[in-house]
Amino acid sequence: MHIYFLCREADWNKAADYYEKYIRIREAETTDESFNARHDIVARLATLYKTGDHNLKCNYQRAGDLFNKAAEMATAAMKGRLATKYYESAEEAYGLKPDEEE
C-alpha cells in the first residue's frame, strides 16, 4: 500500500488575509483588554509583510504599522521588553526602502 502526500505550496497572501480577518473579528467582539494578549498574532502578520514571499509582496509601511500596533498591545499586556522589540522591528521596517520591495 502506497501513501501519497499532497503538498501545497505556501501562500502567504492567503495567510495574511486570514490573519487580517482574525484581528478584525477579535477587535470587534472584544470589549476588554484580553485581546492585547494576542500581540503575537499582529507581530506575525507584520513579519509576513516585512519578509514577503510565497505570493505576498513586501509592504514595509504596513509591517511597521503592524509592529507598532503589536508593541502597543504588548505594552497594554504589561510586556515591556516585548513591546520594545516590536518598536525596534517597526523602525527597521520603516527604514527599508520601497525600491527594495519585491
Secondary structure, 3 states (H helix, E strand, C coil): CCCCCCCCCCCHHHHHHHHHHHHHHHHHHCCCHHHHHHHHHHHHHHHHHHHCECCECCCHHHHHHHHHHHHHHHHHCCCHHHHHHHHHHHHHHHHCCHHHCC
